[in-house]
Amino acid sequence: MHHTILAGGTHKPLTGGESIVVHGRQVAGVRALTDGAPPPQYTTKPPDCSLHDFTQLTTDDVVTAVRQLPDKQSATNPIPTRLLKEHV
């Protein structure tokens, strides 16, 4: 669920309509940043390359990864990174 930050640092949940606006702004921002960029280039994987072995992540793995995130964020993030790291 997305939240908006109010004066004083308090949070309030966004309504469905507000959430759509937030997502729309995020998409528009990405489109603006990539406008005029060359199209992606894809290559065929080498024949000896495969992804058949995966390591299962534990909750501790995820918590550790989240806590190592940098303390930077965008105004369009649903919650400040600092809060996510404090409450994961």
C-alpha positions in Angstrom: 0.0 0.0 0.0 1.3 3.5 -0.9 1.4 6.2 1.8 1.9 9.9 1.5 4.0 11.9 3.9 2.2 14.8 5.6 3.6 17.8 7.4 5.4 16.6 10.6 6.4 13.3 9.0 3.1 11.5 9.6 1.8 9.1 7.0 -1.6 8.5 5.5 -2.7 5.7 3.2 -3.4 6.7 -0.3 -6.8 6.1 -1.8 -7.2 4.0 -4.9 -7.4 7.1 -7.1 -4.4 8.7 -5.4 -2.4 5.5 -5.8 -3.2 5.5 -9.6 -1.9 9.0 -9.8 1.4 8.1 -8.0 1.9 5.1 -10.3 1.1 7.2 -13.3 3.7 9.8 -12.3 6.3 7.0 -11.8 5.6 5.6 -15.3 5.7 9.1 -16.8 9.0 9.8 -15.1 10.6 6.6 -16.4 9.3 7.3 -19.9 10.7 10.9 -19.8 14.1 9.6 -18.6 14.3 7.0 -21.4 12.7 9.1 -24.2 15.1 9.0 -27.1 17.2 6.2 -25.7 18.1 3.5 -28.1 16.0 0.4 -28.0 17.3 -2.5 -25.9 19.7 -5.0 -27.5 19.2 -8.6 -26.8 21.7 -11.4 -27.5 21.2 -15.1 -27.6 22.6 -16.9 -24.6 25.6 -19.2 -25.1 24.7 -22.8 -25.4 26.5 -23.7 -22.2 24.7 -21.1 -20.1 21.7 -22.2 -18.0 19.8 -21.1 -14.9 18.8 -24.3 -13.3 20.4 -24.0 -9.9 18.8 -21.5 -7.5 19.6 -20.9 -3.9 16.6 -20.5 -1.7 16.6 -17.3 0.3 15.8 -17.2 4.0 14.1 -14.4 5.8 17.4 -13.4 7.3 18.9 -13.1 3.7 16.2 -10.7 2.7 16.4 -8.7 6.0 20.2 -8.4 5.5 19.8 -7.2 1.9 17.2 -4.6 2.8 19.3 -3.3 5.7 22.2 -2.8 3.3 20.2 -0.6 1.0 21.5 3.0 0.8 19.5 5.6 2.7 18.4 7.4 -0.5 14.9 7.5 -1.9 12.6 9.2 -4.4 9.5 11.2 -3.6 7.6 8.5 -5.4 8.7 5.7 -3.1 5.8 4.3 -1.1 7.7 4.6 2.2 11.1 6.2 3.0 13.9 3.7 2.8 14.9 4.5 6.4 11.5 3.3 7.7 11.7 0.1 5.6 15.1 -0.7 7.0 14.0 0.1 10.6 10.9 -2.1 10.4 12.0 -5.1 8.2 
